[in-house]
Amino acid sequence: MTQPATAPAPNRGEPGGVGGGGSLLRNTWVQASLVIVVLVAGYWASRALGHPAWAGGFPTAVGDRFMSLLDEIYAWIVVNRNNSPLFLYFFNYISVGLGSAVVLINRFLDFLTWPGVTLIGVILAWRAAGWRVALLVLVTFGVFALSGLWNESMTTLALVFASVAIALLFGIPLGILAGRSERFYRGVRPVLDFMQIMPAFAYLLPFVLLFGIGNPAAAIVTAVYAFPPAVRITALAIRQVPKGALEATASLGSTPWQILTKVQLPLAKRTILLGVNQTIMLAVSMVVIASVIGAGGLGDAIYQALSKVNVGEAFQAGLAIVMLAIAMDRVTGAVGKGGRESRVPENRRLPLRGALLALVVAVVAVARMLGVGGWPRDLAVDISDPVNALYDAIQDTIGPATAALATWLLENVLGPLADLLMNSPWWLVVLAGAALGWIFAGARAAVVSGASLVGVGLLGVWNDAMDTLSQVLVASVITIALGVLIGVLMSRNDVLAAVLRPILDAMQTLPPFVYLIPAVALFTIGRVPALVAAVVFALPPVIRLVDDGIRGVPAPTLEAARSQGSTRRQLLTKVELPLARGSLLLAVNQGIILVLSMVVIGALVGAGALGNDVVVGLAQNQLGLGLASGLAIVCLGLFLDRVTQGRRPSRA
């Protein structure tokens, strides 16, 4: 009779091993804790010495000169925008072209009238995804109309169409090139990685500097923000085409162009359409944020409502954005799966298309003859007053409790942590960041982490950056704790997973701007609602990654552990979580990056710090402060990304 296999003893040299004092010091979390202890000790030592200059915040001289230089550049651009050849023959042409494209699309939507636009949307949804999604699209247009936001919705749609067209025009060809050229793929991948860790707010100011305030800047910044998935997923689709199909086609004498158009693109079509879906969803997300730089539309309606703390108006506009995002996701997702066109017999497709086109033309013609345009505002249903009444009732009922919670969080968690980071010796904070990068991700991450924090200091916004970092750390701890807990519960209970998955899908569809509305309704204005919105915004991907990671643990491994008498808790802590380490690290990484992006946007509801500097820079033409803060946000994102990526497995 064979003896049951025993679990391998932990490697004394690996993190998590136990044994003597030397092995304890090699434990990752012990090392990280020692770094934190040193940082806290340095803070108290500096405080005891009265915060001397050598043990205080980052010197601001370099940052002040940098901001002054940026202000001078901006002033030069303002003076020479209509004189410099660079603007006359390049940026101004792009600006006029993009502005004209958005205006033309908007005018075309107006020309179609509200019945025509609605009919076209419903027909396209029906052909792509069936009657259920068509009904969803009909409800979406109904929300646009009855909320009194029809014109704003059409403006948002025009911006989305223009920006997605730009993103796909450049993204798909570059993705094809990356899929066919390994050298180009290796060169473009770090650029895409960098673009995807940049918070949305950081994109705004550079394009304002080049294109000014208005639709052109909003369209181009939205296109650039939505660009990475178009390239990345197209490249992935091309690279996943079976080599056997390529070799068979090449053996028949096909040219590279024929291989691309007859084999690679047809076989990669569904995956490429998934990239189109992701591009559209990112565009919807960014075009709302771009309201800060004059994009108008639904985002501007939310922005104006939140600035007046009018939860009712913000709710109306937020509902319209939510419906738009969900409808576009369902329609474009269905197109990626093949749609319903293929179910129609070949000999009936052309007559069906002709009949539908004739119906659209007839409806638009009749509407134009009757003088119909956008939905009349006097037929709108204003629900802002009931929502505001509900908001007042909520504040009267739980307002004191949420205010007390917010005060406690500010005084006992956020305040002390921000004070620690801002008033510790700056060089000690940099060394601590580099040390954490080395502990969790290796020497290269240590260099990048330290350099990123030094970059923050050289930009002259050290204190605001440390304030932002403190908010990110607090929100990230809450997000990861809740995400791991809920993810573990999902992996244990299929019924709970079936209930939560559609909810998480819907949450991941929503633009981040929308999460600020319920947070303000509960906590009014300040840092705490920004943190609450950040936690809720970042939770869905964390939960799903934890659930997927645990469910991906091989069943034979679990059976072997159970056969040795392991309890459910031991299975989780000794088998499932260690084997799901890759998914857990990705969950932590994605959670923290998403928290950072949302905390920065939280400046619109009083979160302050770097996000507020960006808003002030935009509102008061302080482009030096705004651009420096935007670059600091990028540096913080790079620091947090590198620290949480984990060590790459060594190559055999």
SEMI-893190 format. One line per 8 residues: their letters; for each residue x, y, z of C-alpha. Coordinates in Angstrom, 3 decimals. Each point is the difference from the previous one (the first is absolute). Last residue first. Layout:
N
A) X:Y:Z | ...
//
This chain:
652
ARSPRRGQ) 14.384:28.268:-16.666 | -1.180:3.554:0.022 | -0.605:1.629:3.363 | -3.579:0.870:0.776 | -0.681:3.727:-0.129 | -0.131:1.570:3.410 | -3.211:1.790:0.877 | -1.831:2.614:-2.045
TVRDLFLG) -1.018:1.931:3.125 | 3.117:2.146:0.447 | 0.234:0.747:-3.726 | -3.608:1.122:-0.341 | 0.055:2.154:3.125 | 3.112:1.860:-1.132 | -1.210:0.416:-3.593 | -3.361:1.304:1.206
LCVIALGS) 1.714:2.426:2.351 | 2.177:1.223:-2.870 | -3.044:0.428:-2.257 | -1.778:1.987:2.721 | 3.127:2.141:0.317 | -0.131:0.680:-3.746 | -3.581:1.237:0.377 | 1.008:2.137:2.970
ALGLGLQN) 2.823:1.604:-1.971 | -2.394:0.582:-2.892 | -2.591:1.683:2.211 | 2.438:2.134:1.967 | 1.701:1.259:-3.157 | -3.309:0.335:-1.826 | -1.328:2.503:2.482 | -2.753:1.096:-2.387
QALGVVVD) -2.437:0.450:2.915 | -2.488:-2.795:-0.694 | 2.396:-2.478:-1.574 | 2.795:0.454:2.522 | -2.543:0.008:2.822 | -1.419:-3.314:-1.243 | 3.477:-1.527:-0.275 | 0.963:1.289:3.451
NGLAGAGV) -3.240:-1.444:1.388 | 0.958:-3.396:-1.343 | 3.407:0.289:1.643 | -1.311:0.675:3.523 | -3.673:0.862:0.547 | -2.678:-2.681:0.510 | -2.735:2.653:-0.265 | -2.585:-1.484:-2.336
LAGIVVMS) 1.763:0.730:-3.313 | 3.294:-0.965:1.650 | -1.444:-3.505:0.089 | 1.317:-0.439:-3.550 | 3.441:-0.423:1.581 | -1.341:-2.550:2.472 | -1.596:-1.868:-2.905 | 3.202:-0.418:-2.008
LVLIIGQN) 1.952:-0.969:3.111 | -2.603:-2.568:1.021 | 0.141:-1.534:-3.473 | 3.790:-0.359:0.259 | -0.300:-1.521:3.489 | -2.640:-2.532:-1.009 | 1.821:-1.013:-3.174 | 3.214:-0.758:1.874
VALLLSGR) -1.705:-1.756:2.906 | -2.104:-2.117:-2.353 | 3.067:-0.777:-2.153 | 1.844:-1.141:3.107 | -2.974:-2.156:0.986 | -0.232:-1.528:-3.468 | 3.672:-0.964:0.075 | -0.213:-1.284:3.568
ALPLEVKT) -2.874:-2.380:-0.753 | 2.158:-2.990:1.008 | 0.814:1.646:3.346 | -3.669:0.961:0.564 | -1.345:-3.457:-0.839 | 2.462:-2.255:1.816 | 1.110:1.047:3.487 | -2.449:2.794:0.861
LLQRRTSG) -3.119:-1.260:-1.753 | 0.490:-3.720:0.452 | 1.019:0.610:3.598 | -3.233:1.906:0.618 | -2.073:-2.724:-1.639 | 1.738:-2.588:2.198 | 2.846:-2.178:-1.281 | -0.295:-3.698:0.814
QSRAAELT) 2.719:-1.362:-2.276 | -2.592:-1.104:-2.549 | -1.253:3.587:-0.067 | 3.413:1.257:-1.155 | 0.180:-2.623:-2.761 | -3.535:0.850:-1.092 | 0.904:3.692:-0.188 | 3.063:-0.731:-2.133
PAPVGRIG) -2.037:-2.306:-2.242 | -2.563:2.844:-0.534 | 2.573:2.397:-1.445 | -0.241:3.562:1.429 | -1.797:2.118:-2.609 | -3.027:0.576:2.208 | 2.278:1.814:2.456 | 1.430:2.285:-2.677
DDVLRIVP) -3.361:0.667:-1.643 | -1.563:1.051:3.312 | 2.955:2.224:0.927 | 0.011:1.567:-3.478 | -3.756:0.564:0.090 | 0.023:1.666:3.403 | 2.896:2.290:-0.905 | -1.596:0.910:-3.339
PLAFVVAA) -3.284:0.953:1.729 | 1.456:1.870:3.031 | 1.802:2.912:-1.697 | -3.035:2.245:-0.549 | -1.524:-0.767:3.410 | 3.263:0.817:1.791 | 0.638:3.140:-2.038 | -3.544:1.289:0.559
VLAPVRGI) 0.400:-0.480:3.760 | 3.375:1.741:-0.084 | -1.408:2.972:-1.943 | -2.926:0.120:2.430 | 2.536:0.178:2.868 | 2.156:2.788:-1.386 | -2.715:2.652:-0.015 | -3.560:0.795:-1.055
TFLAVAPI) -3.219:-1.710:1.186 | 0.542:-3.414:1.664 | -2.974:-2.102:-1.119 | -1.281:1.906:-3.041 | 3.579:0.955:-0.886 | 0.899:-3.703:-0.202 | -3.168:-0.712:-1.972 | 1.041:2.580:-2.655
LYVFPPLT) 3.770:-0.580:-0.075 | -0.393:-3.459:-1.506 | -1.340:1.500:-3.233 | 3.301:1.679:-0.887 | 1.657:-3.425:-0.153 | -1.932:-0.942:-3.167 | -2.188:-3.097:0.515 | 0.720:-3.262:-1.825
QMADLIPR) 1.999:-1.508:2.839 | -2.986:0.407:2.294 | -2.288:-1.801:-2.473 | 2.349:-2.981:-0.233 | 0.349:-0.053:3.798 | -3.781:-0.144:0.373 | -0.228:-2.700:-2.672 | 2.633:-2.037:1.883
LVAALVDN) -1.414:0.501:3.501 | -3.115:-2.184:-0.170 | 1.651:-2.950:-1.787 | 2.986:0.235:2.355 | -2.283:-0.055:3.048 | -1.686:-3.117:-1.362 | 3.366:-1.597:-0.796 | 1.230:0.415:3.575
RSMLVGIL) 3.634:-0.569:0.996 | 1.624:2.008:-2.802 | -2.412:2.832:0.658 | 0.866:-0.011:3.733 | 3.709:0.215:-0.857 | -0.646:2.898:-2.381 | -2.120:1.790:2.620 | 2.792:-0.218:2.598
VGLAITIV) 2.794:0.758:-2.482 | -1.852:3.029:-1.400 | -0.974:1.337:3.427 | 3.581:-0.103:1.273 | 1.397:1.227:-3.340 | -2.397:2.933:-0.186 | 0.451:1.039:3.640 | 3.792:-0.101:-0.301
SAVLVQSL) -0.185:1.824:-3.328 | -2.199:2.796:1.381 | 2.487:0.664:2.801 | 3.026:-0.172:-2.304 | -1.575:2.198:-2.672 | -0.964:2.679:2.507 | 3.529:0.046:1.423 | 1.465:0.177:-3.503
TDMADNWV) -2.162:3.021:-0.844 | 1.248:1.829:3.098 | 3.556:-1.059:-0.854 | -0.483:1.470:-3.478 | -1.406:3.207:1.467 | 3.045:0.316:2.246 | 2.509:-0.754:-2.759 | -1.424:2.300:-2.674
GLLGVGVL) 3.216:1.638:-1.265 | 0.582:-2.168:-3.085 | 3.393:-0.975:1.430 | -1.760:-1.681:2.896 | -2.217:-2.169:-2.190 | 3.038:-0.936:-2.104 | 1.808:-1.114:3.160 | -2.994:-2.241:0.707
SAGSVVAA) 0.154:-1.473:-3.493 | 3.777:-0.500:0.202 | -0.370:-1.968:3.228 | -2.696:-2.218:-1.470 | 1.840:-0.498:-3.318 | 3.236:-0.984:1.777 | -1.794:-2.343:2.409 | -2.016:-1.531:-2.843
RAGAFIWG) 3.253:-0.886:-1.756 | 1.416:-1.531:3.179 | -2.879:-2.336:0.761 | -3.785:0.004:0.243 | -1.221:-0.180:3.602 | 3.138:0.619:2.037 | 1.762:2.179:-2.597 | -3.063:2.199:-0.550
LAAGALVV) -0.503:0.257:3.758 | 3.614:1.119:0.361 | -0.382:2.598:-2.756 | -3.088:1.425:1.706 | 1.761:0.047:3.372 | 3.025:1.697:-1.549 | -2.234:2.673:-1.545 | -1.844:0.503:3.294
LWWPSNML) 3.355:0.272:1.793 | 1.185:2.588:-2.528 | -3.106:2.063:0.673 | 0.630:0.072:3.738 | -3.388:-0.745:1.548 | -2.442:2.901:0.081 | -2.103:-0.696:-3.088 | -0.173:-3.794:0.293
LDALPGLV) -0.680:-0.127:3.728 | -2.415:2.944:-0.102 | -1.963:-1.697:-2.797 | -0.179:-3.176:2.094 | -1.057:1.918:3.122 | -2.752:1.893:-1.869 | -1.366:-2.939:-1.962 | -0.321:-2.405:2.918
NELLWTAL) -1.046:1.491:3.330 | -1.245:3.508:-0.769 | -1.293:-0.516:-3.528 | -1.506:-3.427:0.637 | -1.596:1.158:3.241 | -1.466:3.067:-1.698 | -1.369:-2.081:-2.865 | -1.553:-2.505:2.401
AATAPGIT) -1.561:2.817:2.029 | -1.366:1.605:-3.178 | -1.363:-3.374:-1.128 | -1.758:-0.437:3.349 | -1.335:3.573:0.124 | -1.281:-0.294:-3.593 | -1.763:-3.306:0.599 | -3.602:1.162:0.343
DQIADYLA) 0.059:3.730:-0.760 | 2.523:-0.521:-2.790 | -2.086:-2.782:-1.477 | -3.127:2.170:0.169 | 1.837:2.876:-1.687 | 1.165:-2.362:-2.760 | -3.556:-1.308:-0.411 | -1.204:3.588:-0.420
NVPDSIDV) 2.828:0.592:-2.472 | -1.124:-3.076:-1.939 | -3.607:1.203:0.029 | 1.123:3.457:-1.248 | 2.362:-1.363:-2.661 | -2.650:-2.189:-1.595 | -0.861:2.431:-2.796 | -2.035:-1.766:-2.685
ALDRPWGG) 0.652:1.540:-3.407 | -2.831:1.036:-2.304 | 0.875:3.703:0.353 | 3.531:-0.884:-1.097 | -1.219:-0.993:-3.450 | 1.859:-3.069:-1.359 | 2.346:1.113:-2.746 | -1.331:1.016:-3.378
VGLMRAVA) -3.544:-0.405:-1.342 | -1.138:2.571:-2.560 | -2.838:-2.165:-1.329 | 1.729:-0.275:-3.375 | 3.231:-1.046:1.716 | -1.794:-2.700:2.007 | -1.676:-1.333:-3.145 | 3.321:-0.142:-1.828
VVAVVLAL) 1.790:-1.641:2.933 | -2.701:-2.685:0.335 | -0.050:-0.685:-3.755 | 3.788:-0.216:-0.267 | 0.163:-2.388:2.975 | -2.738:-2.237:-1.435 | 1.688:-0.049:-3.416 | 3.272:-1.044:1.627
LAGRLPLR) -1.777:-2.808:1.879 | -1.651:-1.229:-3.202 | 3.270:0.112:-1.933 | 1.859:-1.889:2.721 | -2.686:-2.678:0.047 | 0.000:-0.274:-3.790 | 3.824:-0.410:0.014 | 0.045:-2.594:2.761
RNEPVRSE) -2.736:-2.230:-1.378 | 1.985:-2.033:-2.550 | 2.785:-0.654:2.504 | -2.326:-1.455:2.603 | -0.071:2.058:3.226 | 1.798:-1.636:2.934 | 3.332:1.526:-1.087 | -1.369:3.473:0.671
RGGKGVAG) -0.678:-0.893:3.645 | 3.233:1.271:1.558 | 3.341:-1.773:-0.326 | 1.337:-0.023:3.545 | 1.876:3.286:-0.464 | -3.222:1.623:-1.200 | -1.631:-1.136:3.255 | 2.647:1.775:2.063
TVRDMAIA) -0.520:3.145:-2.072 | -3.720:0.011:0.760 | 0.251:-0.971:3.672 | 2.819:2.445:0.771 | -1.701:2.842:-1.841 | -3.222:-0.569:1.954 | 1.773:-0.255:3.366 | 2.025:3.182:-0.552
LMVIALGA) -2.964:2.021:-1.288 | -2.254:-1.180:2.853 | 2.634:0.965:2.586 | 0.557:3.364:-1.682 | -3.742:0.803:0.048 | -0.255:-1.092:3.642 | 2.931:2.259:0.881 | -1.701:2.980:-1.640
QFAEGVNV) -3.121:-0.523:2.081 | 1.975:-0.797:3.165 | 2.131:3.143:-0.364 | -3.178:2.070:-0.256 | -1.342:-1.549:3.202 | 3.321:0.090:1.866 | 0.283:3.770:-0.346 | 3.264:0.577:1.881
KSLAQYIA) 0.486:3.140:-2.150 | 3.345:-1.266:-1.362 | -1.607:-3.434:-0.229 | -2.735:1.321:-2.300 | 2.443:1.839:-2.275 | 2.214:-3.060:-0.342 | -2.960:-2.307:-0.572 | -1.398:2.185:-2.815
DGLGGAGI) 3.518:0.440:-1.407 | 0.368:-3.758:-0.226 | -3.313:-0.260:-1.840 | 1.090:2.241:-2.847 | 2.644:2.683:0.163 | 3.560:-0.815:-1.008 | 1.321:3.186:1.603 | 3.150:-1.158:1.738
VSAIVVMS) -1.714:-1.336:3.146 | -2.565:-1.704:-2.241 | 2.911:-2.251:-0.963 | -0.907:-2.219:2.967 | -3.202:-1.025:-1.764 | 1.835:-0.540:-3.286 | 2.435:-2.245:1.867 | -2.459:-2.677:1.105
VALMITQN) -1.883:-0.104:-3.291 | 3.342:-0.238:-1.818 | 1.127:-2.823:2.282 | -3.195:-1.882:-0.845 | 0.457:0.590:-3.728 | 3.592:-1.239:0.038 | -1.007:-3.098:1.956 | -2.671:-0.856:-2.570
VGLLITRK) 2.410:0.605:-2.887 | 2.487:-2.325:1.699 | -2.715:-2.652:0.207 | -0.565:0.612:-3.711 | 3.658:-0.881:-0.550 | -0.573:-3.279:1.849 | -2.948:-0.874:-2.232 | 1.820:0.923:-3.210
ALPLQVKT) 3.250:-1.886:0.643 | -0.790:-2.864:-2.416 | -1.237:2.422:-2.685 | 2.951:2.386:0.589 | 2.689:-2.693:-0.076 | -1.149:-2.078:-2.962 | -1.218:1.852:-3.094 | 1.077:3.578:0.776
LIQWPTSG) 3.294:-0.704:1.757 | 1.059:-3.027:-2.032 | -0.981:1.841:-3.189 | 2.138:2.974:0.984 | 2.935:-2.275:0.883 | -0.296:-1.582:-3.478 | -1.572:-3.430:-0.429 | 2.080:-2.638:-1.757
LSATAELA) -1.959:-3.081:1.046 | 2.649:-0.808:2.623 | -0.690:3.381:1.596 | -3.644:-0.937:0.552 | 0.908:-3.329:1.597 | 2.646:1.660:2.163 | -2.437:2.650:1.214 | -2.721:-2.526:0.804
GKPVQRIA) 2.482:-2.184:1.862 | 1.242:2.973:1.974 | -3.413:0.358:1.582 | -1.108:3.660:0.313 | 0.829:1.033:3.581 | 2.537:2.654:-1.016 | -2.597:1.885:-2.047 | -2.491:0.045:2.889
LATIRVAP) 2.640:1.062:2.538 | 1.089:2.872:-2.249 | -3.623:1.087:-0.383 | -0.462:-0.252:3.778 | 3.044:2.187:0.738 | -0.531:2.646:-2.657 | -3.716:0.633:0.552 | 0.509:-0.494:3.748
PFAYVATV) 2.579:2.840:0.081 | -1.995:2.719:-1.907 | -2.856:0.852:2.379 | 2.045:2.623:1.904 | 1.421:1.370:-3.270 | -3.461:0.268:-1.553 | -1.458:1.669:3.098 | 2.865:2.500:0.066
IAAAPNGI) -0.537:0.684:-3.725 | -3.750:0.533:0.292 | 0.171:2.165:3.138 | 2.775:2.175:-1.462 | -2.032:0.526:-3.171 | -3.274:0.517:1.940 | 1.106:2.921:2.141 | 2.916:1.563:1.884
GFLLVFPL) 3.309:0.401:-1.815 | 1.567:-2.373:-2.506 | 3.656:-0.295:1.019 | -0.068:1.053:3.662 | -3.453:-1.510:0.450 | 1.454:-3.219:-1.340 | 2.782:-0.032:2.583 | -2.518:0.946:2.728
LYAFAPMI) -2.527:-2.794:-0.299 | 1.917:-3.275:-0.104 | 0.926:-0.041:3.699 | -3.663:0.005:0.965 | -0.484:-3.427:-1.587 | 2.528:-1.659:2.287 | 3.088:-1.300:-1.831 | 0.394:-3.751:0.544
QMFDLVPR) -1.350:-0.812:-3.472 | 2.244:2.467:-1.803 | 3.113:-1.469:1.619 | -0.932:-3.541:-0.967 | -0.743:1.161:-3.550 | 3.416:1.648:-0.241 | 1.637:-3.106:1.484 | -1.698:-2.136:-2.702
VGRYFRES) 0.947:2.163:-2.989 | 3.645:-1.062:-0.308 | -0.508:-3.698:0.670 | -2.861:-0.050:-2.525 | 2.109:1.814:-2.602 | 2.729:-2.623:0.326 | -2.491:-2.887:-0.096 | -1.534:1.275:-3.223
RGALIGLP) -3.303:-1.449:-1.272 | -2.148:0.647:3.070 | 1.610:3.369:0.654 | -0.715:1.029:-3.607 | -3.605:-1.133:0.337 | -0.280:1.907:3.282 | 1.445:3.107:-1.636 | -2.595:-0.302:-2.770
IGFLLAIA) -2.785:-0.523:2.611 | 1.036:2.866:2.276 | 0.401:2.825:-2.514 | -3.456:0.077:-1.605 | -1.424:-1.766:3.065 | 0.912:2.822:2.384 | -1.077:2.702:-2.465 | -3.381:-1.651:-0.657
VSAFVLAL) -0.459:-0.534:3.739 | 0.623:3.714:0.614 | -2.498:1.170:-2.608 | -2.749:-2.459:0.978 | 0.433:0.708:3.718 | -0.054:3.767:-0.535 | -3.165:-0.232:-2.093 | -1.641:-2.250:2.601
TTMSENWL) 0.815:2.493:2.763 | -1.466:2.851:-2.027 | -3.080:-2.134:-0.723 | -0.418:-0.640:3.724 | 0.274:3.708:0.792 | -2.711:0.734:-2.584 | -2.311:-2.674:1.444 | 0.559:0.978:3.635
GSLAFVGF) -3.559:0.856:1.046 | -0.120:-3.140:2.165 | -2.919:-1.283:-2.071 | 1.969:0.088:-3.240 | 3.310:-1.556:1.001 | -1.842:-2.537:2.170 | -2.178:-0.958:-2.964 | 3.110:-0.385:-2.127
TVLVLLAV) 1.273:-2.501:2.553 | -3.367:-1.778:0.204 | 0.105:-0.532:-3.781 | 3.583:-1.282:0.286 | -1.085:-2.489:2.680 | -2.898:-1.129:-2.218 | 2.461:-0.590:-2.832 | 2.158:-1.961:2.461
RWGAARWA) -2.975:-2.268:0.719 | -1.039:-0.147:-3.667 | 3.185:-1.517:-1.295 | 3.698:0.812:0.142 | 1.333:1.446:-3.235 | -3.135:0.222:-2.153 | -2.139:1.210:2.887 | 2.650:2.456:1.220
LIVGILTV) 0.361:1.482:-3.481 | -3.789:0.298:-0.347 | -0.397:1.604:3.445 | 2.758:2.544:-0.626 | -1.343:0.896:-3.441 | -3.527:0.423:1.376 | 1.172:2.201:2.872 | 2.085:2.205:-2.254
GPWTLFDL) -2.893:0.366:-2.443 | -2.617:0.747:2.672 | 2.322:2.556:1.656 | 0.730:1.865:-3.195 | 2.345:-1.365:-2.718 | 1.192:3.551:-0.667 | 0.956:0.400:3.664 | 2.130:-3.134:-0.219
FRNILVVA) 1.591:1.401:-3.153 | 0.617:3.293:1.771 | 1.794:-1.804:2.840 | 2.099:-1.983:-2.461 | 0.866:3.199:-1.855 | 0.895:1.844:3.219 | 2.230:-2.843:1.183 | 1.743:-0.172:-3.370
SGLGVSIY) 0.397:3.788:-0.161 | 1.676:0.087:3.403 | 2.275:-2.841:-1.033 | 0.988:1.683:-3.242 | 0.415:3.439:1.562 | 2.211:-1.395:2.763 | 2.018:-2.168:-2.371 | 0.563:2.972:-2.304
NFFYLFLP) 0.900:2.166:2.985 | 2.523:-2.586:1.186 | 1.783:-0.325:-3.353 | 0.334:2.860:-2.480 | -0.775:3.041:2.127 | 1.065:-1.608:3.272 | 3.510:-1.045:-0.971 | 0.188:2.919:-2.449
SNNRNVVI) -0.259:2.399:2.994 | -2.301:2.983:-0.537 | -3.513:-0.943:1.136 | 1.035:-1.840:3.159 | 2.861:2.446:0.529 | -1.259:2.047:2.962 | -1.827:-2.865:1.722 | 2.874:-2.381:-0.737
WAYIEDLL) 2.546:2.439:1.449 | -2.097:0.386:3.156 | -0.204:-3.781:0.312 | 3.752:-0.346:-0.380 | 0.528:2.730:2.610 | -2.368:-1.777:2.389 | 1.901:-3.241:-0.581 | 3.300:1.749:0.787
SMFRDGVA) -1.487:1.479:3.163 | -1.190:-3.457:1.014 | 3.500:-1.402:-0.517 | 1.599:2.847:1.947 | -2.384:-0.608:2.900 | 0.688:-3.730:-0.120 | 3.762:0.497:0.153 | -0.308:2.354:2.980
TPFGGAWA) -2.561:-2.095:1.882 | 2.291:-1.938:2.329 | -1.660:-3.347:0.911 | -1.518:-0.010:3.453 | 1.972:-0.053:3.231 | 3.140:-1.589:1.421 | 2.648:2.256:-1.556 | -2.154:3.068:0.595
PHGLARSA) -0.439:-0.744:3.702 | -3.325:-1.499:1.118 | 0.084:1.140:3.661 | 2.613:-2.537:1.077 | -2.630:-2.108:1.778 | -2.139:0.058:-3.144 | 2.895:-1.214:-2.115 | 0.635:-2.836:2.456
WYGAVLVV) -3.701:-0.833:0.033 | -0.107:-0.179:-3.802 | 3.220:-2.014:-0.200 | -1.420:-2.533:2.458 | -3.139:-0.291:-2.128 | 2.111:-0.614:-3.132 | 2.184:-2.558:1.797 | -3.095:-1.846:1.230
IVLSAQVW) -1.466:0.010:-3.525 | 3.209:-1.525:-1.409 | -0.004:-2.609:2.779 | -3.573:-0.926:-0.912 | 1.021:-0.501:-3.625 | 2.805:-2.329:1.080 | -2.351:-1.975:2.227 | -2.500:-0.190:-2.862
TNRLLSGG) 2.547:-1.415:-2.414 | 1.449:-2.604:2.372 | 3.798:-0.011:-0.273 | 0.280:1.405:3.510 | -1.809:-3.074:1.268 | 2.498:-2.226:-1.815 | 2.870:1.586:1.926 | -1.835:-0.205:3.321
GGVGGPEG) -0.462:-3.732:-0.308 | -2.843:-1.875:-1.585 | -2.965:0.921:-2.018 | -0.427:0.432:-3.745 | -2.535:2.536:-1.232 | 2.332:1.699:-2.387 | 2.419:-2.596:-1.324 | 3.409:-0.899:1.397
RNPAPATA) -1.234:-2.551:2.510 | -1.984:-1.741:-2.698 | -3.270:-1.136:1.478 | -0.213:-3.714:0.646 | -1.587:-1.993:-2.774 | -3.412:-1.471:0.785 | 0.128:-3.711:0.681 | -0.981:-2.668:-2.454
PQTM) -2.048:-2.789:1.458 | 2.001:-3.203:0.641 | -0.347:-2.788:-2.511 | -1.491:-3.303:1.017
//
